[in-house]
Amino acid sequence: MGQPPQDTRDDTPEIRRATEDDLAAVVRLDARVTGQAKPDYWADIFERFGTRRQDKRFFLLADSGGKLAGLIAGEVRGWEFGSEPCGWVFAVSVDPERREQHIGEALFREICARFRAAGVSKVRNMVRRDDRLLMSFFRSEGMVAGPYIQLELDLDDAP
Amino acid sequence: MQKSSRLAILALIELAANPDRSISTAEIGEKYRVSAHHLAKVLLTLGRAGLVQSIRGVGGGYSFTGNARRVTLHDIISLFEETEVKCRLADPSEANPEEWALFDVAKEINDIANATYGSITLATMLMQIEKRKRAQERRAEVAAK
């Protein structure tokens, strides 16, 4: 129940598609947030979501005067056990120094607008239930539990 | 969810929605059909947790002192009740596989409930309430046409 300082800087970033030139900054931001540098992973994400099927795949960045403030990635998909096509967000990250400035909100709203333009009416994702920061973020954007439950099996215990 | 937790959440929603004024226990109690006595006990606990402060005198009552964007439903509920599933046996080693299997199911449900309560802040609740109010108004407008 701590009370973080509220940052009131008016430095609204531009939301745009990622380009290959952004990859190094993306890897750096992700490494700062997760503690792991994953250049191959992000190169693969860019190749799949930044260059192909651009009408249904979105790899967006919050560009603050040439500096990366955040990113979001997702696609229109529809394969889970008869699910109708929906927008699926699988990555969102904001520079820790730029949090509480509505950057995640701007990124999420932009990708939702692009999903809507692509013809879907739902957006979904999957979040670790103990990741309260991310869960709270998506909740604050109006997301609620959907009709699917994620199940898993430890293969060492498989029947 | 126990009655005190539910009441605490409703009271905090009421206070957080009106940050510029203090609200009496009578006013909140009337809105949610609960006794001012029970509400006063709940608000005492919330005061000790630093979430509300009481203002004495004419026009007095309670005001919200927390951060609505940070305080989650789980934070509130855990002030009033146990939020973890625990083995009820004095000696857990006495539990048999049937009891552990049932415990696992209860824990799975409880973990999901805790994740849900832990991810919903008072600010999110206020936003959902506004959304419901707007939907209600739209329905009323359609019905009136």
HADDOCK unambig.tbl for C-alpha pairs under 7 A between the chains (distance, minus, plus):
assign (segid A and resid 1 and name CA) (segid B and resid 70 and name CA) 6.01 0.50 0.50
assign (segid A and resid 1 and name CA) (segid B and resid 71 and name CA) 5.57 0.50 0.50
assign (segid A and resid 3 and name CA) (segid B and resid 67 and name CA) 6.35 0.50 0.50
assign (segid A and resid 129 and name CA) (segid B and resid 115 and name CA) 5.35 0.50 0.50
assign (segid A and resid 130 and name CA) (segid B and resid 115 and name CA) 6.24 0.50 0.50
assign (segid A and resid 132 and name CA) (segid B and resid 118 and name CA) 6.62 0.50 0.50
assign (segid A and resid 132 and name CA) (segid B and resid 119 and name CA) 5.52 0.50 0.50
assign (segid A and resid 135 and name CA) (segid B and resid 119 and name CA) 5.34 0.50 0.50
assign (segid A and resid 136 and name CA) (segid B and resid 119 and name CA) 4.33 0.50 0.50
assign (segid A and resid 136 and name CA) (segid B and resid 120 and name CA) 5.94 0.50 0.50
assign (segid A and resid 139 and name CA) (segid B and resid 119 and name CA) 6.76 0.50 0.50
assign (segid A and resid 139 and name CA) (segid B and resid 120 and name CA) 6.33 0.50 0.50
assign (segid A and resid 139 and name CA) (segid B and resid 124 and name CA) 6.75 0.50 0.50
assign (segid A and resid 140 and name CA) (segid B and resid 124 and name CA) 5.03 0.50 0.50
